């Protein structure tokens, strides 16, 4: 009985420890309240989609398609992929 009581206490302590660790380690996870992303003149946003820890924005610029990714936590640009038609 003493062994099962110790195992129960240890299990509860581990769960509380993990929850506390994740709670206090979540610093900086709040996104800024306002961010402005400038698009070229005449650009059109085709779609926006969340993907794991990124926001993916598909843009059409003068007949060419471009995909821009932004970090979900900081909303900073993470990458850009451009598609163009062959001449």
C-alpha positions in Angstrom: 0.0 0.0 0.0 2.9 2.4 0.7 4.4 1.7 -2.7 1.1 2.4 -4.6 0.6 5.6 -2.5 4.1 6.8 -3.5 3.5 6.0 -7.2 0.2 7.9 -7.1 1.9 10.9 -5.4 4.8 10.8 -7.9 2.4 10.6 -10.9 0.4 13.7 -9.7 3.7 15.6 -9.0 4.9 14.9 -12.6 1.6 16.1 -14.1 1.6 19.3 -12.1 5.3 19.8 -12.9 4.6 19.5 -16.7 1.6 21.8 -16.6 3.6 24.4 -14.6 6.6 24.1 -17.0 4.4 24.7 -20.1 2.5 27.5 -18.4 5.7 29.5 -17.4 7.5 28.6 -20.6 4.8 30.1 -22.8 6.3 33.5 -22.6 6.3 35.5 -25.9 3.5 33.4 -27.4 1.2 36.4 -27.6 1.2 38.0 -31.1 1.5 41.7 -31.5 -1.8 43.5 -31.8 -1.2 45.2 -35.1 1.2 44.5 -37.9 1.2 46.0 -41.4 2.5 43.9 -44.4 3.0 46.0 -47.5 2.0 44.5 -50.8 3.2 45.8 -54.2 0.8 48.1 -56.0 -1.9 46.1 -57.9 -1.3 42.9 -55.9 -4.3 40.8 -55.0 -4.5 38.4 -52.1 -5.8 35.0 -53.4 -5.9 33.0 -50.1 -4.7 32.9 -46.5 -4.2 29.7 -44.6 -2.7 28.7 -41.2 -0.1 26.0 -41.3 1.4 24.6 -38.0 3.4 27.7 -36.8 3.1 29.7 -40.0 0.5 31.8 -41.8 0.6 31.3 -45.6 -0.6 34.1 -47.8 -1.0 33.5 -51.6 -0.7 36.7 -53.7 -1.2 37.4 -57.4 1.0 40.1 -58.8 0.7 41.1 -62.5 -0.3 37.5 -63.5 2.4 35.9 -61.4 1.7 34.0 -58.2 3.7 34.4 -55.0 3.5 32.7 -51.6 4.6 34.6 -48.5 4.9 32.9 -45.1 4.8 34.6 -41.7 5.7 33.3 -38.3 2.5 32.8 -36.3 3.8 34.0 -33.0 5.7 37.1 -34.1 4.0 37.8 -37.4 7.4 38.5 -39.0 8.0 37.4 -42.6 9.5 33.9 -42.7 9.9 33.3 -46.4 8.8 34.1 -50.0 8.2 31.7 -52.9 7.6 33.2 -56.4 6.1 31.4 -59.4 6.5 32.7 -62.9 5.5 31.5 -66.3 8.1 30.4 -68.7 8.6 32.7 -71.7 
